[in-house]
Amino acid sequence: MNTSKSSEEKIITNCPNISIVDSNAAVVFGDITDINKPNFKVNDLSNDTMLLLDGIHKNPQNLKKWKQLKEMEHVRVTLDLFYCGIVFFRKEQVKEHFKIRI
């Protein structure tokens, strides 16, 4: 007998005030070096996608890729968390860039 609960069941049990909704949103994890790989097309990511990229300050080349990504027309919001970066593509959002220092 499988007694393990799904993630959604665990959330509902432990966090009763959180609503679960169906959405086309996606979270894509990768390394900043994945940006230039032929099978990774940033332009094809949907409006509701969140892109989480590791290693944006690891070396000068990665930082350059991060800056180029920020300048792309369909990139709307970026969060520079030093060790990683988060990118949002929501066309309804004003273009903004944030740098968080801990």
C-alpha positions in Angstrom: 0.0 0.0 0.0 1.4 3.4 -1.0 0.8 5.9 1.8 2.8 8.7 0.4 1.0 12.0 -0.4 1.3 14.0 -3.5 2.9 17.5 -3.2 -0.4 19.1 -3.6 -1.9 17.1 -0.8 1.0 17.9 1.5 0.6 21.6 0.8 -3.2 21.5 1.4 -2.7 19.6 4.7 0.2 21.8 6.0 -0.8 25.2 4.6 -4.6 25.4 4.5 -4.7 29.0 3.6 -2.9 28.4 0.3 -5.0 27.9 -2.9 -3.8 25.5 -5.6 -4.7 26.8 -9.1 -4.1 25.3 -12.5 -1.7 27.4 -14.5 0.5 27.2 -17.6 3.4 28.7 -15.6 6.7 27.0 -15.6 9.9 27.2 -13.6 13.0 26.4 -15.7 16.3 25.7 -13.8 19.6 25.9 -15.5 23.1 27.4 -15.5 23.9 30.7 -17.2 26.1 28.8 -19.6 23.0 26.9 -20.9 21.8 30.2 -22.6 24.1 29.6 -25.6 23.2 25.9 -26.1 21.4 25.3 -29.4 18.5 23.3 -27.7 17.8 26.1 -25.2 15.8 28.9 -26.8 15.1 31.8 -24.4 12.9 33.4 -27.0 10.5 30.3 -26.9 9.8 30.6 -23.2 6.2 31.5 -22.4 5.0 34.7 -20.8 4.4 32.9 -17.4 7.8 31.2 -17.2 10.3 31.9 -14.5 13.9 31.2 -15.4 16.3 30.5 -12.5 20.0 30.5 -13.6 22.9 29.5 -11.5 26.5 30.9 -11.7 25.8 34.4 -13.0 28.8 35.9 -11.2 31.0 32.8 -11.4 33.4 34.4 -14.0 33.5 37.4 -16.4 32.0 35.4 -19.3 28.9 34.4 -17.2 28.4 38.0 -16.0 28.5 39.1 -19.7 25.9 36.5 -20.6 23.7 37.7 -17.7 23.9 41.3 -18.9 23.1 40.3 -22.4 20.1 38.3 -21.2 18.8 41.4 -19.2 18.9 43.5 -22.4 16.7 41.0 -24.4 13.5 42.7 -25.4 11.1 40.0 -24.0 12.9 39.8 -20.6 10.9 42.0 -18.3 12.2 41.6 -14.7 15.5 40.2 -13.4 16.6 39.5 -9.9 20.4 39.3 -9.4 20.9 37.2 -6.2 24.7 37.1 -6.9 25.0 33.3 -6.9 22.0 32.9 -9.2 19.6 35.1 -11.2 15.9 35.0 -11.7 14.2 36.1 -15.0 10.6 36.8 -15.7 9.1 37.3 -19.2 5.6 38.8 -18.3 4.9 41.2 -21.1 2.4 43.0 -18.8 5.3 43.9 -16.5 7.4 47.1 -16.7 11.0 46.3 -17.5 13.0 46.4 -14.2 16.2 44.9 -12.8 16.9 44.3 -9.2 20.2 43.5 -7.4 19.8 41.8 -4.0 22.9 42.0 -1.7 23.0 39.9 1.4 
